[in-house]
Amino acid sequence: MSGTRKLQRWVGEVSGIEETWNPKWQRHLPAQAPFEWLAKGWRDLITFPMLSLTYGITVFVVSFLIIWLLFATGRDYFLFPAVAGFMIIAPLLATGLYLKSSRLERSEPVTLGSMLRVRPVAGAQVFFTGLLLCMLMLLWMRAAVLIYALFFGVRPFPGLGHVTQLLLTTPTGWAMLAVGIFIGALFAGFSFAISVFSIPMLLDQRIDAFTAMGISVALVWNNLRPMLVWGAIVLGLFLVSVATGLIGLVVIFPLLGHATWHAYKAVH
């Protein structure tokens, strides 16, 4: 029995959720399929590379300015949840990269202007999906502050350096990290499932936002092995970006954006 079937059986036994496994949405993709998406994304990136790199530079600059603003206004306690929350809204920010990959597939001309002036086939439905993702990010940021307060009490934020020491060197900090990572993973998993295919789908098809999000969840759930691998790749490359002071976003963000388009086409 394959790993996916074992997981299906176990999940079904404990929750009765086996009814959500639907052959209609199963694409029987191998676990290594995400590496092929990544290779195709790299091919799109190096085709007219300045377009993609300019997009990545813009995301880096905006991210840097937001972090600077958090420190300048004394809201540095939002730094960690804001960095994590970036992953929630990233699929929405990558719409221009999806457009470039789509145009390259059809051998159509691509310009930076066309990437910035995206006109989704679904029209304003993208707005509703984006609004939900933004609300999820705001909810996660408030939840992160609440988690901190539950473990360390309602007191002024001691500063980024001091709180980092508390988190990494005290039992209370370790417990808070464990709870925060678990709850953050729930937010990230949900946002990943509803957005990874719905945003490209809304650019490509005339469909409503809720249907697109529902189809995205069904595709993720019914192709769990490759999607878990893809999620791990996205997380790993994002951590690389954070480790480089977000400079890695200049290349990694467009690479993942282009690769996400090919992930969508693979399950379409």
Buried (B, 14 or more C-beta within 10 A) or exposed (E): EEEBEEBBEEBBEEEEEEEBBEEEBBEEBEBEBBBBBBEBBBBBBEBBEEBBBBBBBBBBEEBBEBBEEBEEEEEBBBBBBBBBBBBBBBBBBBBBBBBBBBBBEEEEEBEBEBBEEEEBEBEEBBBBBBEBBBEBBEEBBEBBBEBBEEBBEEEEBEEBEEBEEBBEEEEEBEEBBEEBEEBBEEBBEEBBBBBBBBBBBBBBBEBBBBBBBEBBBBBBBBBBBBBBBBBEBBBEBBEEBEEEEBBBBBBBBBBBBBBBBBBBBBBE
